[in-house]
Amino acid sequence: MDFFFYPQKVAVFGSFKKGAIAYEILQNIVEGGFEGKIIPVNPKGGRVEIAGRSFEIRERLEESVDTAIIAIPARLVPELIDEIGPLIKGAVVISAGFSEVGNEELERELVEKARKHGVRVIGPNCAGVFGVHGKFFGSFEVRVKPGGLALISQSGAFGGAALAMGNDEGIGFSAFVSYGNAADLNESDFLEYFADDKNTRAIALYIEGVRDGRRFLEALRYASSKKPVIVLKAGKSASGAKAAASHTGSLAGSYEIYRAAFKQARAIEVEEMEELFDAAKAFEMYEKAGKRVVVVTNSGGPGVLATDKLERLGLEIAKLGEKTVEELRSFLPPQCSVKNPVDLIADADYERYRRTIEVVCGDENVDSILVICVPPIFIPSEEIARAVVDADCNKPIVVNFMAGELVRRGVEVLEENGVKNFPTPERAARALRWLSLR
C-alpha cells in the first residue's frame, strides 16, 4: 500500500471552490510540501490558486497516478471508479452516503467497480490519509510533524481530534488513515502494513467494530509481534454499540470478546485518548522497560502519588542496594530521603539531580527511573531538564515536570532532546506500566 502513503502522483476529484472538501485537501497537500505531481479534476475545468501555486483543473483524468482522492456526491462515485480504474492503483473515497446511511447497494457497486480494475479503496465515508514521511497530507485534517506513530482510525472526527491533540502533546506521526466504512481495506490491512513500515515505531488503533474477527486477531497478533500496538475500543456499552452501528455501519459486538482478543494478541488497550497519547509518547522513547522503578523527586507529595500509582499498576518500588544508599548519602544534604522515592527536597539543582539519576541508574535492582520536578521559582526548570538530558544512564527515564508555565521552558528543553514530559505523576507511572507490558 505504499501508493497510499508514499505516492509520486495523485489526483483530487471534487469542487475546488474555497471551503469545499476537495479544495481543502488540495491545499493541505500543497502546503504540506508534497514533492510529487498533483492533478485536480473537475468536469467544469478552470484553474485554482493555492499557496502561491496555480493548477489547471483537468476535466478528466488522462494519465496514470498512484492514488485518487475522491470528494464528489456518493451516487457518482462508482461510475467515476469505473472510468478511472485503469489509471489508478488506489482510491481514497471521502464521500459519505453509503452503508452508514443504509445505502449498502451503492457501496457494493463501488467495491465491484474497484475490484474489476484491481483498485484498492480506503473508505468511503472517511477523512483521508497522511504519509507524513512522504510529505503527503491527503486529508482535510490538521497536519502533523514527522515521527514514529501510525494512527489508524475508524472515525474521521476522532482521527482529526487525535492529530490535533498529538500536536499539543509533542507526538510525531509516521502516518494517519481514516478508513470509515471499510468497504475494501480495513483495520487488519493497515495493521499488517504498518507492522512492516520502516518509519513506524508504534501503531495506535481506534476501532468501533470489526467484521472479520478471525482476520483481525491474526493481523493484531502479527503487528504486536513487530511493534507496540495501542488500542482504544469504542462501543463497549450497549448504547455505545448501537451508536457505533449507526456511525460507520459496523457491528461493535461483545466487548468481552474484544478484550480477550487484545490480551491474546498482546496489544495494549487504553481507556481514553489521554492514555493513548501517553502510551504513544512512551513507545516513541523506549521499546520496553522492566517492572522495578525508582522515583527521584524534589517534592514529597508527588513522589508519594507516583509510588501509590506504580504499586496499583502492578509495578515494583525498587529496593535500592546498600552501596547505592551510601553513595547517595555521600553528596545529598542530610534532609534528603535516600530511600525510594529519593526525595532531593525543593532546592535540588542541576548537580543534585544529575548525580542522583546516575547513581540510582547504576543499581542492579533498578530497571527504570521516574523523575519528578516541581521547581521553586528560584530554580529554572530548564536547569533540571538539562540534568535529565545530561545524566549518563542507559535505562528508561520517564519524566514528570509540573506544572504549566512554571515548567514550560524545561519541557521545551526535554522535547528538543527527545524526552517526552508526562504532566502528572500518575500519567508518568502509567507510561512505565505500558513499557513493562512489552
N, C-alpha and C positions, 0 to 999 in steps of 0.2 A: 504493500500500500504506500510505497514511497511517493507515488504520483499525487497523493493527497497532501502529504506533509513536507515533501521536498520537490515541488513541481518546478518545471522550467518554463512552461507556458500555461496560462489559464485564460478562460473565457468567463465573463459575467453576463448573465441574461436578466433583463428586467428594465424598470424605469430608471432613468438617470437624472430625474428632476431632484433638486435638493430635498432631503428629507425622506426620499424613497429608500427602501431597504437596499436595493442594488447599488444605488449611489453611495450609501454609507459604507457598504462592503468594499466597493471600488476605492473609496477614499482611504479606508483602513489599509488596503493592500498597498496603495501608492505611498502613503505616509509612513508605513511600516518598513519601507526600504526594499521592497521586493525587486530583485535584480533580473527576473525573467521577463518574458513578453506578456502583456495584458491586453485582452481584446474585449471591449464592451460590445454587447449585441442587443439590438432592439429593431424590430421591423420598420420603425419610423426613421431610423438613421440619425444623422446630425453629428454634433460634436459635444464633448463635455470637458470642462476645465476643472482640474483638481490639483491642488498643491503646486501651482505654477506649471503644470503639465497639461497639454491639450491632447485629447484622444478622439480619433474618429470612431463614431459608433457604427459598427457594421450592421447591415440589415439582416445578414445571416452569417453563420459560421461556415467558412470555406477552407479552413486549414486545420490540421491536427493540433490538438492541445492535450495536455495531461489531464486537466480537471476542468469541469464546467460547474460554475456556481449558479444556481437557478432560483430566481425570486420572481416568479410570474404566477398568475392565477392557477390554482390547482388543476382545473379542468383541462388546461392546455399543456400540462407537463408531460403526460405520456406521449403525445404527438411530437413534442419537441425532442424527447429522448429518442424516439424512432428516427427522427430526421438527422440528428447529430451523432447518433450512436457509432457510426463508422469512424468518426473523427476524435472521439474522446475515450479515455481509459476509466475515468471516474466522474460521478455526478454528485454534487452536494445540493440536495433539494431543500431549500429554506422554506418553500411554500407550505402553508398549512391548509387543512380542509380535506384530510384523508381519513384514515381509520379512527383517528382520535375524535371525529365528529360522526362516526358511523358510516363513513364513505369507504367501506372495505373494497368494493369493486374497483373504484378508481385507483386505489393503492395496488391491487393485484395487477391491474393493467400496466401501471408504471413499472412494476418489477418484471413483468413479462417482456415489455419492450426493451428494458435494460439487458435482460438475460439473452435476448435474441441477438444482441450485438456484443455480448461479453463485457458489458459495462458494470462496474461496481457502484453501488449507491449508498450514500450516507443520508439519513432522513427517511421520509420527508418530515416536515414539522420540526425543524432543528435550527440551531443558531450558527452552524458552520464549524470551521476548523482553523486551528493555528498550527503551523510548523515553525516554531519560534527560531530554531537554529537555521532554518531555510529562509528566514525573514519573510515568511508567508503568513499574513493575517487575513485569512479568508472568512471573516465573520464580522458582525457589527458590534461585537463585544470589545471592551477596553483592552488595549494592547498591554503586554507584559514584558518583563525583562528575561533574557535567556537564563536558563538554569537546568535543573535535573528532574523536575516534577512533570509527569504527564497526567493531565486531568481528563477523565472520561466521564461525561455527564449525560444521563438520560434526559434531564431537564435543561433547556437552554437558559432559562432565567436563573436557575441555581448556578449554572456554569458561569454566567456573567457576573453574578454576585461574588462567586468564589474567586474569580480572576481579580476583581477589584479589591477584595479583602486580602488576597495573596500579595498584591502590590503593597498594601499597607503593612503587611507582616514581613515584608522583605524577602518573599519567596521568589525564586527563579523557576521558570517553566521551560520544559522542552517541547510540549505540545498541549493542545486542547482540542477535544472533539465533543460536540453535542450531537447525539445520534437520533434523538426524537423517537419516531415510531419504529425504528429499526426494521424497516421493510426488507432490507437486504443485509447489510453489515450491522453487527450488533456488538454488545459489550464483550462477548467472547472473542470475536475477531480482533478487537482493539487490545484486549489483554495480551493476546498472543503476539500481536505486532510490537507493542511497546516493551514486552519482555525481552525482545531481541534488538530493540533500538539502542544504538550506541550512545546516544545523547540523553537517554532516560535513566535516572538512578532510582527513582521510586514512582509508583503508579497510585493515583488517587481515583477511586471509583464511586460515583453517586448513582445508585440504582433505585428504581421503584419496584420493578419486577422483571423476570426473565421468562422467555417462552420455552427454551430448551434447557431444563435443569441439568441434565447429564453433561451436555456440551459445556455449559457454564462452569460446572465443577471441574471438569478436565482443564479448561483454559485457566481458571483461577489457580488450580494446583500447579500448572506449568509456570505461570507468571510468578507465583510466590516462591517457586524454587530458584528463580533467577534474581529477583529483587523484591524489596518490600512492596506489598500491595495494601493500601489503606482503603477500607470500605465504609461508606456511610449509606445505610439502608433506610429508605423512607417507606411508608406504608406498613408500619409494624402493627398498628392497631386496626380494628375492624373498620373504623371510619376512615383511617388513613389509606387502607387498602382500596376502599371504594373511590376515594379521591384520586388515587394513582391510576385506577382503571379509566376514569374519565379524562385524565390528563394526557396520557400517551397511549391509551388503548391496551396497556399491558395488564397482566394478572399478577398482583402482588404476592398471592399465595400465603401459606403459613409462615410466619416469621420464625417459628421454632426450626423449621426445615432450613431456612436460610442461615440461621445462626449456627446450626450444626455443620452446614457446608463450609461456612467461613472458618470454623475451627478445624475441620478436617483438612482444609487446604492450607492451613497456617497463614491465612490472611489476617490482617489486623483490623478489627471492627472498632469504629468510634461512634459516639453517640450524637455528636453535634459538630457544626462547622469549625468552631474554635479548636476542637480536638483534632480535626482533620489537618488543620494547618500546623498545629504543634507537632504532630507526628511527621508531617512533611518536612518541617524545619529540622527535626532531629535526624531524619534519614538523609537530609542534604549534607549534614556534617559527618555522620558516622554510619557505618554499616550495622554495628551491633554493640552491645555493652553487657558486662556481667551484672550480677544482682547485688554485689556488695558495694555500698555507696558511702562516701564520707561527705559531710556537709561542712563547708567553710563559709562563715558569715561574719558580718560586723554588727549584727543585731540579733539579740537572743530570741525575740518573738518570732520573726520569720524563720529562724533556724528550727524552732520547735514545730511550726506549721509544716515545714518541709519534712521533718523527721516523722511526724504523725502520718502525713500523706504517703511517704515512702513505705512505711510499715503496712498501712492499709492496702496498698497496691501489691503487697507480697514481696517487696524488695527488702534487703537486709541492711541494717545500720552497721557498717563495718567496725569491728573491734580493732583499734589501732595497736600495733605492736609496741612493746616497751621501748625499743630503740627509737621508734618514731616519736613517742611521747617525750622521751628525754631530749631529743633534738629540738622539738618544738619549745620545750621549756627553756632551752639554752638561749633563745633570742626573743621570745614573746614576753611582754610585760606580765607580771605576776597576776594581774586581774583577769587575764585571758583564760578561758577554759581550753584545756588540751585534750579533752575527751571529745567524742563525736556526738553532736556537732562541735566543731572547733570554732569558738567564739573569739574573734580578734578584737572585739569591742569597737566603739563608734569611731575612734580616731585612727583606725587602721589605714595605713598609707600604702603606696606602691610596693615598697620593700617588704612590708609585713605580709601582704597578700601573695606576692610572687614567691617568697621563700616558703611560705606555708603550703602553697599549692605544690611546689616542687618536692617538699618533704613528704607530704601525705601521698603524693603520686608514687613515690618510691616504696611505699609499704606493700608487701606482698598480699596483705589481707584486703586491699582496696582494688576494686575493678573500675570505678568511675567516681567523678567528683562533681558535686553540685555547689556552685559558687554563688553566694548571695551578697548583694551590695545595696545598702540603703545609705547613701553618702550624706554626711553632715554638710552644711553649707560651706564649711571652710576647707573641704577636700573635694577637688573637681572629680566628677565621675569618670572623666576620660583618663585620669591617672590610674584608677583601679582597672579600667578596661585595658590599658596598656600592660598592666601587671599580668592580667589573664592571658593576653596575647603573647607576652614575652616569656612566660613561665615555661621551663623545659620539662614537658610532661608528654608522655606518649599514650596516655589513657584518655577516654572520653571525658570532656568537661562540658557540663551544661550550666548555663548562666541565668541568674535572675537578678537583673538590675531594676530597682523600682524607687521612685515612681514618677511618671510624667516628665515634666520639664526639667526636674532635678537631675535626671539621668540621660536626657536627650543626647548630649554630645558623647557621653560614654557609649551609648548604644550605637551611635554612628561609627565610632572607632571599632567597636566589635564587628559591626556589619562589614566595614571596609576590609577587615581581616578574616572574613568568612565565618565569624562566630555569631550565631543567632541568639537573640535575647528572648527569654520567656518572662512575661510581665508579672507573674505571681509565683510564689514558691510551689504552690500546688501544680501549676502548669509545667514547671521545670521538673517536678517529681514524675509527672505522667510521661514526660518525654523520655526519661530514663527507663520507665517501665516498658514503653514500646520498643526501645532499643534492646531491652533484655529478652524480648519475645523472639528475636531473630536467631 
